[in-house]
Amino acid sequence: MNNKLKEKLAVLPGQPGCYLMKDKQGTIIYVGKAKVLKNRVRSYFTGAHDGKTQRLVREIVDFEYIVTTSEIEALILEMNLIKKHDPKYNVMLKDDKTYPYLKVTAERHPKLIVTRKVKKDKGKYFGPYPNVIAARETKKLLDRLYPLRKCNTMPDRVCLYYHMHQCLGPCEFPVSKETNQEIVQSITSFLAGGHKEIKDDLKNKMHEASEKLDFERAKEFRDQIEHIESVMEQQKMTMNDRVDRDIFGYSYNKGWMCVQVFFIRQGKLIERDVALFPFFDDPEDSFLSYIGRFYLHQNHLFPKEVLVPIGTKTELLEGIIETKVMTPMRGRKKELVELAMKNAEIALEEKFALIERDEERTIKAVETLGNVLNIQTPYRIEAFDNSNIQGTDPVSAMVAFIDGKPNKKEYRKYKVKNVEGPDDYDTMREVIRRRYTRVLKENLPLPDLIVVDGGKGQMSAAIDVLENELGLDVPLCGLAKDDKHKTSELLYGDPPELVPLDRNSQEFYLVQRIQDEVHRFAISFHRQLRGKGALQSELDSIPGVGQKRRRMLLKHFKSVKDIKEAVPGDLAKLGLPYPVAETIIETLNKEEEPAEE
């Protein structure tokens, strides 16, 4: 798991929402929903998983999330996002199946039905409802309460529903338009949130049945109440009017602003855009400027409506983007704007939390390290490590950490010139001498702390050069490793003494990162030189091949492997004498003799 993932996992909110997992190309490979985001997302990176989940986790390099106000909203948003992005690891919800709606038809004698398709047919739609069973049970309850017709085609005579008082019998008896409208208005009021009286009545009936020990009847009333509560959960992720909208929300703090945009297309929230940036003007003006740039400079398509928070200068904004701008005062549109603002506030809190964690890992760790060593805060740290194999191709490397972070522009590599054999102490002397002689000559900044990879011997060699040869008084510490080649202890002072560092502290993690980074840099440089040396020696050892012919061969064939696969005639075409060409091919393809034991 990379550091970016670890940091983002640490500051996840404990709220419901959807999460979008991304691979190294930034492609969304999985969309999921969670009742508690921090618990669900973290679970992917802890514990044991089946093979499919393990493959998913191996590909995740980043994620983002959208906070909702309920788990049901997260479920609907998850469906919309899956259909939008078609992530390869999502198997469910990829077909055209949608959640059901309750619909009151626009016929002369309307009826209440359950449908999965929303059409522009003047019918009244309510939903969608992720709990299909609850939607159907609520329809049954409404059928008993409000006697709309039930049949698809009008029969010649009344049916059983009429005798059960669940239909007015328009097939045989006249039913006025006003009566139907009153019933439709009652159903609309119920499904729009006016169901509290009916739910309270069912609760009273449930308690009465329970007191009479009619527990089976009480259970029926309880189930009806639960179905109503499930169906009446307000859904913000899908709107029934199928209008394209962009919904803006923003939050600001400590000179930073976050703007969240929800994209509603065909009535469904399918995507969002997040922007975090510093601002220097009035926050409302900065918000307006951002929306203007969003459409005019970033080439976003203009929707039919733009919804913004209360207090936004809508007339000014309409003059900029030339589309309808609204500040909803009530209802679902207002709730969507509030949800966008809530997501913006959480994103801003996450940024500050990440900044704080980063400061704990870097600048605060540097300050604590300075206190532990009783020196001035080492804002600039330079660290050295040597690398060789039994004295061959000895190299050294220096890395610079500024404010606790690596500054790769200031890394330096050294080929050791004056040391023969595997002498780590003399190598350290040479490299320290070369580095700080140049620092003094070119008036470069001196480090606040020098770190050498090694124990007392390496420290003594470096201090001898700094103090006795160059006359520098720069704090220097050593880092020793255990038998597993992990950072074990920090040495400081003259004579060097062990500095007690808590192994779970940020300052210990800092010196560990420094040691790992300088070791990595030294090893990679050494491998690079060994690779070049192997390439050159293979050709340079062949009679008749000098520097000019070697460059010509490598320029044409690109690699020694390609030269091995050629024939003497291919090399002769480049102007080489045929005998030399034959010698090159034979030498490169000659089998190596077994090493002597």
C-alpha positions as CSV (number, residue, x, y, z in Angstrom):
1,M,0.0,0.0,0.0
2,N,1.4,3.4,-1.0
3,N,1.8,6.3,1.4
4,K,-0.9,8.3,-0.4
5,L,-3.5,5.5,0.4
6,K,-2.4,5.2,4.0
7,E,-2.8,8.9,4.5
8,K,-6.3,9.0,2.9
9,L,-7.4,6.0,4.8
10,A,-6.5,7.6,8.1
11,V,-8.8,10.6,7.6
12,L,-11.9,8.9,6.1
13,P,-15.2,10.2,7.5
14,G,-17.5,7.9,9.6
15,Q,-20.5,8.6,7.4
16,P,-22.5,6.8,4.7
17,G,-21.5,7.2,1.1
18,C,-20.0,5.8,-2.1
19,Y,-16.3,5.1,-2.8
20,L,-14.6,4.8,-6.2
21,M,-11.4,2.7,-6.4
22,K,-8.8,3.7,-9.0
23,D,-5.9,2.0,-10.7
24,K,-2.5,3.5,-11.6
25,Q,-4.0,5.0,-14.8
26,G,-6.7,6.7,-12.8
27,T,-9.4,4.5,-14.2
28,I,-12.3,3.7,-11.9
29,I,-12.1,-0.1,-11.4
30,Y,-14.7,-0.5,-8.6
31,V,-17.6,1.4,-7.1
32,G,-19.1,0.5,-3.7
33,K,-21.3,1.9,-1.1
34,A,-20.9,2.0,2.7
35,K,-22.9,2.6,5.8
36,V,-19.7,3.9,7.4
37,L,-17.1,4.9,4.8
38,K,-14.0,4.6,7.1
39,N,-14.8,1.1,8.2
40,R,-15.7,-0.3,4.8
41,V,-12.9,1.2,2.7
42,R,-10.3,0.3,5.3
43,S,-11.5,-3.3,5.4
44,Y,-10.1,-3.8,1.9
45,F,-6.6,-3.3,3.1
46,T,-6.8,-5.4,6.3
47,G,-7.5,-9.1,7.0
48,A,-7.8,-12.0,4.6
49,H,-9.9,-11.8,1.4
50,D,-10.9,-14.1,-1.4
51,G,-9.0,-14.3,-4.7
52,K,-11.1,-11.7,-6.5
53,T,-10.9,-9.1,-3.7
54,Q,-7.1,-9.7,-3.5
55,R,-6.8,-8.9,-7.2
56,L,-8.9,-5.8,-6.8
57,V,-6.8,-4.5,-3.8
58,R,-3.5,-5.1,-5.7
59,E,-4.6,-2.8,-8.4
60,I,-5.9,0.0,-6.1
61,V,-3.5,3.0,-6.0
62,D,-6.1,5.7,-5.1
63,F,-9.7,6.3,-4.3
64,E,-12.3,9.0,-3.8
65,Y,-15.6,9.1,-2.1
66,I,-18.9,11.0,-2.0
67,V,-20.7,11.4,1.3
68,T,-24.5,10.9,1.4
69,T,-27.0,11.3,4.2
70,S,-28.2,7.7,4.3
71,E,-27.2,4.2,3.3
72,I,-30.1,4.0,0.9
73,E,-29.0,7.2,-0.9
74,A,-25.5,5.6,-1.1
75,L,-27.1,2.5,-2.7
76,I,-28.9,4.5,-5.4
77,L,-25.8,6.6,-6.1
78,E,-23.7,3.4,-6.3
79,M,-26.1,2.1,-9.0
80,N,-25.8,5.4,-11.0
81,L,-22.0,5.5,-10.8
82,I,-21.7,1.8,-11.8
83,K,-23.8,2.4,-14.9
84,K,-21.8,5.6,-15.7
85,H,-18.3,4.2,-15.3
86,D,-18.8,0.5,-15.9
87,P,-16.0,-0.6,-13.5
88,K,-14.4,-3.9,-14.4
89,Y,-14.7,-5.3,-10.9
90,N,-18.4,-4.6,-10.5
91,V,-20.5,-7.6,-11.5
92,M,-23.8,-6.6,-10.0
93,L,-26.0,-3.8,-11.3
94,K,-24.4,-3.7,-14.7
95,D,-27.6,-4.6,-16.6
96,D,-30.5,-2.3,-17.3
97,K,-32.4,-3.2,-14.2
98,T,-33.5,-0.1,-12.2
99,Y,-35.1,0.3,-8.8
100,P,-38.9,0.5,-8.8
101,Y,-41.1,3.6,-8.5
102,L,-44.6,4.0,-7.3
103,K,-46.7,5.7,-10.1
104,V,-50.1,7.2,-10.2
105,T,-51.2,7.1,-13.8
106,A,-52.7,10.1,-15.6
107,E,-55.8,8.3,-16.9
108,R,-59.4,9.4,-16.5
109,H,-59.7,6.8,-13.8
110,P,-56.1,6.6,-12.4
111,K,-54.5,3.6,-10.8
112,L,-51.5,3.1,-8.5
113,I,-48.8,0.8,-10.0
114,V,-45.2,-0.3,-9.4
115,T,-43.0,0.4,-12.4
116,R,-39.3,0.4,-13.2
117,K,-39.5,2.9,-16.1
118,V,-40.0,6.6,-15.9
119,K,-41.7,8.1,-18.9
120,K,-42.9,11.6,-19.8
121,D,-46.6,10.6,-19.7
122,K,-47.9,13.1,-17.1
123,G,-48.0,10.4,-14.5
124,K,-46.9,11.1,-10.9
125,Y,-43.7,9.1,-10.0
126,F,-42.4,8.5,-6.5
127,G,-39.1,6.9,-5.7
128,P,-36.9,5.1,-6.6
129,Y,-37.1,2.6,-3.8
130,P,-34.1,0.2,-3.3
131,N,-36.3,-2.0,-1.0
132,V,-38.5,-3.6,-3.6
133,I,-40.5,-5.7,-1.1
134,A,-41.2,-2.6,1.0
135,A,-42.4,-0.7,-2.1
136,R,-44.8,-3.5,-3.0
137,E,-46.1,-3.8,0.6
138,T,-46.6,-0.1,0.8
139,K,-48.6,-0.2,-2.5
140,K,-50.8,-2.9,-0.9
141,L,-51.4,-0.6,2.1
142,L,-52.3,2.3,-0.2
143,D,-54.6,0.1,-2.1
144,R,-56.5,-0.6,1.1
145,L,-56.6,3.0,2.1
146,Y,-57.4,4.7,-1.2
147,P,-59.9,3.0,-3.6
148,L,-58.4,3.7,-7.0
149,R,-59.2,1.2,-9.8
150,K,-57.0,-1.9,-9.9
151,C,-57.7,-3.5,-13.3
152,N,-55.6,-2.8,-16.5
153,T,-58.7,-2.8,-18.7
154,M,-62.1,-1.7,-17.6
155,P,-64.4,-4.8,-17.0
156,D,-68.1,-5.0,-17.6
157,R,-69.0,-5.3,-13.9
158,V,-67.5,-4.7,-10.5
159,C,-64.9,-7.2,-9.2
160,L,-63.8,-8.4,-5.8
161,Y,-61.9,-5.2,-5.1
162,Y,-65.1,-3.2,-5.1
163,H,-66.7,-5.6,-2.5
164,M,-63.5,-5.3,-0.4
165,H,-63.9,-1.5,-0.6
166,Q,-60.6,-1.1,-2.4
167,C,-62.1,0.2,-5.6
168,L,-65.0,2.7,-6.4
169,G,-66.1,0.5,-9.3
170,P,-65.9,3.1,-12.2
171,C,-66.6,0.2,-14.5
172,E,-70.3,0.1,-13.3
173,F,-70.8,3.3,-11.2
174,P,-70.1,6.9,-12.1
175,V,-67.0,8.3,-10.4
176,S,-66.4,12.1,-10.7
177,K,-63.1,13.6,-11.8
178,E,-63.0,15.6,-8.6
179,T,-63.3,12.4,-6.5
180,N,-60.4,10.8,-8.3
181,Q,-58.4,14.0,-7.9
182,E,-59.0,13.9,-4.1
183,I,-57.8,10.3,-3.9
184,V,-54.7,11.1,-6.0
185,Q,-54.0,14.1,-3.9
186,S,-54.2,11.9,-0.7
187,I,-51.8,9.4,-2.2
188,T,-49.5,12.2,-3.4
189,S,-49.5,13.7,0.1
190,F,-48.7,10.3,1.7
191,L,-45.8,9.5,-0.7
192,A,-44.5,13.1,-0.4
193,G,-44.0,12.8,3.3
194,G,-47.5,13.2,4.8
195,H,-47.6,9.6,6.1
196,K,-47.1,10.4,9.8
197,E,-50.8,10.2,10.7
198,I,-51.2,6.8,9.1
199,K,-48.0,5.5,10.7
200,D,-49.2,6.8,14.1
201,D,-52.6,5.1,13.6
202,L,-50.8,1.8,12.7
203,K,-48.7,2.1,15.8
204,N,-51.8,2.5,18.0
205,K,-53.4,-0.5,16.4
206,M,-50.2,-2.5,16.9
207,H,-50.2,-1.6,20.7
208,E,-53.9,-2.5,21.0
209,A,-53.3,-5.9,19.3
210,S,-50.3,-6.5,21.6
211,E,-52.3,-5.7,24.7
212,K,-55.0,-8.2,23.5
213,L,-52.2,-10.8,23.1
214,D,-53.0,-10.9,19.4
215,F,-49.3,-11.0,18.5
216,E,-49.7,-12.2,15.0
217,R,-51.9,-9.2,14.2
218,A,-49.5,-6.9,16.0
219,K,-46.6,-8.3,13.9
220,E,-48.6,-7.4,10.7
221,F,-49.0,-3.8,11.9
222,R,-45.3,-3.6,12.8
223,D,-44.3,-4.9,9.4
224,Q,-46.5,-2.3,7.7
225,I,-44.8,0.4,9.7
226,E,-41.4,-0.8,8.8
227,H,-42.3,-0.9,5.1
228,I,-43.6,2.6,5.2
229,E,-40.5,3.9,6.9
230,S,-38.3,2.1,4.4
231,V,-40.2,3.5,1.4
232,M,-40.5,7.0,2.8
233,E,-36.7,7.4,3.2
234,Q,-36.0,10.5,1.2
235,Q,-34.0,9.8,-2.0
236,K,-31.7,12.6,-3.3
237,M,-29.6,10.7,-5.8
238,T,-32.4,10.4,-8.4
239,M,-35.0,13.0,-9.4
240,N,-38.1,12.1,-11.4
241,D,-38.2,15.1,-13.7
242,R,-35.1,13.8,-15.7
243,V,-33.7,17.3,-16.0
244,D,-30.0,17.9,-16.5
245,R,-28.6,19.9,-13.6
246,D,-25.2,20.9,-12.1
247,I,-25.3,21.4,-8.3
248,F,-22.7,23.5,-6.6
249,G,-21.6,23.6,-3.0
250,Y,-18.6,25.1,-1.4
251,S,-16.8,25.5,1.9
252,Y,-13.8,27.6,3.0
253,N,-11.4,27.8,5.9
254,K,-7.9,29.0,6.7
255,G,-7.5,30.6,3.2
256,W,-8.6,27.5,1.3
257,M,-11.8,26.8,-0.6
258,C,-13.3,23.5,-1.7
259,V,-16.0,23.5,-4.4
260,Q,-18.0,20.3,-5.2
261,V,-20.1,19.9,-8.3
262,F,-22.8,17.2,-8.6
263,F,-23.7,16.4,-12.2
264,I,-27.4,15.3,-12.5
265,R,-28.0,13.8,-15.9
266,Q,-31.5,12.5,-16.9
267,G,-32.4,13.0,-13.3
268,K,-29.6,10.8,-11.9
269,L,-26.5,11.9,-10.0
270,I,-23.8,10.2,-12.0
271,E,-20.6,12.1,-11.3
272,R,-19.0,14.9,-9.3
273,D,-16.1,17.2,-9.6
274,V,-13.9,18.4,-6.7
275,A,-11.6,21.5,-6.6
276,L,-9.4,22.6,-3.8
277,F,-7.5,25.8,-4.1
278,P,-6.3,28.8,-2.0
279,F,-8.2,32.0,-2.4
280,F,-7.4,35.6,-1.5
281,D,-10.6,37.6,-2.2
282,D,-14.1,37.6,-0.7
283,P,-15.2,33.9,-0.5
284,E,-18.5,34.5,-2.3
285,D,-16.7,36.3,-5.1
286,S,-14.1,33.6,-5.4
287,F,-16.9,31.0,-5.6
288,L,-18.6,33.0,-8.4
289,S,-15.2,33.3,-10.3
290,Y,-14.7,29.6,-10.0
291,I,-18.1,28.8,-11.5
292,G,-17.4,31.2,-14.4
293,R,-14.0,29.5,-15.1
294,F,-15.7,26.1,-14.7
295,Y,-17.9,26.7,-17.7
296,L,-16.1,29.2,-19.8
297,H,-12.5,28.0,-19.5
298,Q,-12.8,24.3,-18.7
299,N,-15.4,23.8,-21.5
300,H,-18.0,22.0,-19.4
301,L,-21.4,21.6,-21.1
302,F,-24.1,23.9,-19.9
303,P,-27.0,22.0,-18.2
304,K,-30.6,23.2,-18.1
305,E,-30.3,24.4,-14.5
306,V,-27.5,25.3,-12.2
307,L,-28.3,25.1,-8.4
308,V,-26.2,27.1,-6.0
309,P,-26.3,27.8,-2.2
310,I,-28.5,30.5,-0.7
311,G,-26.8,33.9,-0.8
312,T,-25.1,33.4,-4.2
313,K,-25.6,36.3,-6.7
314,T,-27.7,34.4,-9.2
315,E,-28.4,37.3,-11.5
316,L,-24.7,38.1,-11.9
317,L,-23.9,34.4,-12.4
318,E,-26.7,34.1,-15.1
319,G,-25.1,37.0,-16.9
320,I,-21.7,35.2,-16.9
321,I,-22.8,31.6,-18.0
322,E,-26.1,32.4,-19.7
323,T,-28.1,29.6,-18.2
324,K,-30.7,29.3,-15.5
325,V,-29.3,29.6,-12.0
326,M,-31.4,28.9,-8.9
327,T,-31.0,28.9,-5.2
328,P,-33.6,26.4,-4.0
329,M,-35.3,27.2,-0.7
330,R,-36.9,23.9,0.1
331,G,-37.4,20.4,-1.1
332,R,-35.1,17.9,-2.7
333,K,-33.1,20.4,-4.7
334,K,-32.2,22.3,-1.5
335,E,-31.2,19.0,0.1
336,L,-28.9,18.3,-2.9
337,V,-27.2,21.7,-2.6
338,E,-26.7,21.1,1.2
339,L,-25.3,17.6,0.4
340,A,-22.8,19.2,-2.0
341,M,-21.8,21.7,0.6
342,K,-21.4,18.9,3.2
343,N,-19.1,17.0,0.9
344,A,-17.1,20.2,0.3
345,E,-16.7,20.8,4.0
346,I,-15.6,17.2,4.6
347,A,-13.1,17.4,1.7
348,L,-11.7,20.6,3.2
349,E,-11.4,18.9,6.7
350,E,-9.7,16.0,5.0
351,K,-7.1,18.3,3.4
352,F,-6.3,20.0,6.7
353,A,-6.1,16.6,8.4
354,L,-3.7,15.4,5.7
355,I,-1.6,18.6,6.1
356,E,-1.5,18.1,9.8
357,R,-0.4,14.4,9.4
358,D,2.1,15.5,6.9
359,E,3.5,18.1,9.3
360,E,3.7,15.5,12.0
361,R,5.7,13.3,9.7
362,T,8.0,16.0,8.5
363,I,8.4,19.4,10.0
364,K,7.2,18.5,13.5
365,A,9.4,15.3,13.4
366,V,12.4,17.5,12.4
367,E,11.7,19.9,15.3
368,T,11.4,17.0,17.8
369,L,14.6,15.4,16.4
370,G,16.4,18.7,17.0
371,N,15.2,18.7,20.6
372,V,16.2,15.1,21.2
373,L,19.7,15.8,19.9
374,N,19.8,19.2,21.7
375,I,20.7,21.1,18.5
376,Q,18.9,23.8,16.4
377,T,16.1,22.4,14.3
378,P,17.7,20.5,11.4
379,Y,15.6,21.9,8.6
380,R,18.3,20.8,6.1
381,I,19.6,17.3,6.6
382,E,22.2,15.7,4.3
383,A,22.8,11.9,4.5
384,F,25.5,9.7,3.0
385,D,25.8,6.0,2.2
386,N,28.5,3.9,0.5
387,S,28.1,0.9,-1.8
388,N,30.5,-1.6,-3.3
389,I,30.9,-5.3,-3.8
390,Q,34.2,-6.5,-2.3
391,G,35.7,-3.2,-3.2
392,T,34.7,-3.2,-6.9
393,D,33.1,-0.1,-8.3
394,P,32.9,1.7,-5.0
395,V,30.4,4.6,-5.0
396,S,28.8,6.8,-2.5
397,A,25.6,8.9,-2.5
398,M,24.1,11.9,-0.7
399,V,20.4,12.7,-0.3
400,A,19.1,16.0,1.0
401,F,15.9,16.3,3.2
402,I,14.5,19.8,3.6
403,D,11.8,20.3,6.2
404,G,11.6,16.6,6.5
405,K,10.9,15.9,2.8
406,P,13.4,14.6,0.2
407,N,14.6,17.2,-2.3
408,K,15.8,15.1,-5.2
409,K,17.2,18.1,-7.1
410,E,19.9,18.2,-4.5
411,Y,20.8,14.5,-4.5
412,R,24.5,13.8,-5.4
413,K,26.4,10.7,-6.7
414,Y,30.1,10.1,-6.2
415,K,32.5,7.6,-7.9
416,V,35.1,6.9,-5.3
417,K,38.5,7.8,-6.8
418,N,41.3,7.4,-4.2
419,V,40.3,4.3,-2.2
420,E,41.4,0.8,-3.0
421,G,39.5,-2.2,-1.7
422,P,36.5,-2.3,0.6
423,D,37.5,0.4,3.0
424,D,34.2,2.0,4.2
425,Y,36.0,4.5,6.5
426,D,38.3,6.0,3.8
427,T,35.4,6.0,1.4
428,M,33.4,8.1,3.9
429,R,36.4,10.5,4.4
430,E,36.8,11.0,0.6
431,V,33.2,11.7,0.0
432,I,32.7,14.0,3.0
433,R,35.9,15.9,1.9
434,R,34.7,16.3,-1.7
435,R,31.2,17.4,-0.8
436,Y,32.0,20.0,1.8
437,T,35.1,21.3,0.0
438,R,32.7,22.2,-2.8
439,V,30.1,23.6,-0.4
440,L,32.8,26.0,1.0
441,K,34.2,26.9,-2.4
442,E,30.9,27.6,-4.0
443,N,29.3,29.1,-0.9
444,L,26.5,26.6,-0.9
445,P,24.2,26.2,2.2
446,L,25.6,24.1,4.9
447,P,23.3,21.4,6.4
448,D,21.9,21.7,9.9
449,L,22.6,17.9,10.4
450,I,24.7,15.4,8.6
451,V,23.7,11.7,8.8
452,V,26.1,8.9,7.9
453,D,24.9,5.4,7.3
454,G,27.0,3.4,9.8
455,G,28.3,3.3,13.3
456,K,31.1,4.8,15.3
457,G,33.8,4.2,12.7
458,Q,32.0,6.0,9.9
459,M,31.1,8.8,12.3
460,S,34.7,9.3,13.4
461,A,36.0,9.3,9.8
462,A,33.4,12.0,8.8
463,I,34.0,14.2,11.9
464,D,37.8,14.0,11.4
465,V,37.4,15.5,7.9
466,L,34.8,18.1,8.9
467,E,36.6,19.4,12.0
468,N,40.3,18.8,11.4
469,E,40.6,19.4,7.6
470,L,37.8,21.7,6.8
471,G,37.2,23.5,10.1
472,L,33.4,22.9,10.1
473,D,31.3,22.5,13.2
474,V,28.2,20.7,11.8
475,P,26.2,18.3,14.0
476,L,26.7,14.7,12.7
477,C,24.9,11.5,13.7
478,G,25.2,7.9,12.6
479,L,22.5,5.3,11.9
480,A,23.2,1.7,12.6
481,K,21.2,-1.3,11.3
482,D,20.2,-4.6,12.9
483,D,20.8,-8.0,11.4
484,K,17.7,-7.6,9.2
485,H,19.2,-4.5,7.7
486,K,16.6,-2.3,9.3
487,T,17.2,1.0,11.2
488,S,18.2,0.0,14.7
489,E,19.7,2.9,16.5
490,L,20.7,6.5,16.3
491,L,24.2,7.5,17.5
492,Y,25.3,11.1,18.3
493,G,28.0,12.9,20.2
494,D,31.7,12.7,20.8
495,P,32.3,10.0,21.7
496,P,29.2,8.6,20.0
497,E,26.4,7.5,22.3
498,L,23.1,5.9,21.7
499,V,20.2,8.3,21.4
500,P,16.9,6.8,22.8
501,L,14.2,7.2,20.2
502,D,10.7,5.7,20.5
503,R,10.4,3.3,17.7
504,N,6.8,4.3,17.1
505,S,7.6,8.0,17.1
506,Q,7.5,10.2,14.0
507,E,11.2,11.3,14.5
508,F,12.2,7.6,14.4
509,Y,10.2,7.1,11.2
510,L,11.9,10.2,9.8
511,V,15.5,8.9,10.3
512,Q,14.3,5.5,9.0
513,R,13.1,7.1,5.8
514,I,16.3,9.1,5.4
515,Q,18.4,5.9,5.8
516,D,16.2,3.9,3.5
517,E,16.3,6.6,0.8
518,V,20.1,7.2,0.8
519,H,20.6,3.4,0.7
520,R,18.2,3.1,-2.2
521,F,19.9,5.9,-4.1
522,A,23.4,4.5,-3.5
523,I,22.5,1.0,-4.5
524,S,20.7,2.1,-7.7
525,F,23.8,4.2,-8.7
526,H,26.1,1.2,-8.0
527,R,23.9,-1.1,-10.1
528,Q,23.8,1.5,-12.9
529,L,27.7,1.6,-13.0
530,R,28.0,-2.2,-12.8
531,G,25.6,-2.5,-15.8
532,K,27.6,0.0,-17.8
533,G,30.8,-1.7,-16.9
534,A,29.5,-5.2,-17.9
535,L,28.3,-3.8,-21.2
536,Q,31.6,-2.1,-22.0
537,S,33.9,-4.9,-20.8
538,E,32.2,-7.5,-23.0
539,L,33.1,-5.5,-26.1
540,D,36.3,-3.8,-25.0
541,S,38.0,-7.1,-24.3
542,I,37.7,-8.2,-27.9
543,P,40.8,-7.7,-30.1
544,G,40.2,-5.1,-32.8
545,V,37.3,-3.4,-31.0
546,G,38.1,0.1,-29.8
547,Q,36.0,2.9,-28.4
548,K,34.9,4.1,-31.9
549,R,33.9,0.6,-33.2
550,R,32.1,-0.1,-29.9
551,R,30.0,3.0,-30.2
552,M,29.2,2.2,-33.8
553,L,28.1,-1.3,-33.0
554,L,25.9,-0.2,-30.1
555,K,24.4,2.6,-32.1
556,H,23.4,0.2,-34.9
557,F,22.4,-2.9,-32.9
558,K,21.2,-1.1,-29.7
559,S,22.4,-3.9,-27.4
560,V,25.1,-6.6,-27.0
561,K,22.3,-9.2,-27.2
562,D,21.4,-8.1,-30.7
563,I,25.0,-8.2,-31.7
564,K,25.2,-11.8,-30.5
565,E,22.3,-12.8,-32.7
566,A,23.9,-11.2,-35.8
567,V,26.2,-12.9,-38.4
568,P,29.7,-11.7,-39.4
569,G,28.3,-10.4,-42.7
570,D,25.9,-8.0,-40.8
571,L,28.9,-6.5,-38.9
572,A,31.0,-6.3,-42.1
573,K,28.3,-4.2,-43.7
574,L,29.1,-1.5,-41.1
575,G,32.7,-1.3,-42.4
576,L,34.4,-3.8,-40.0
577,P,37.0,-6.1,-41.4
578,Y,35.5,-9.5,-41.9
579,P,38.0,-11.3,-39.6
580,V,37.2,-8.8,-36.8
581,A,33.5,-9.4,-37.4
582,E,34.0,-13.1,-37.0
583,T,36.0,-12.6,-33.8
584,I,33.3,-10.4,-32.3
585,I,30.5,-13.0,-32.9
586,E,32.6,-15.9,-31.8
587,T,33.8,-14.2,-28.6
588,L,30.3,-13.0,-27.6
589,N,28.7,-16.4,-28.2
590,K,31.5,-18.5,-26.5
591,E,30.1,-20.5,-23.6
592,E,31.5,-19.5,-20.2
593,E,33.6,-22.2,-18.5
594,P,32.4,-23.4,-15.1
595,A,34.0,-21.5,-12.2
596,E,36.6,-23.4,-10.2
597,E,35.6,-24.5,-6.8
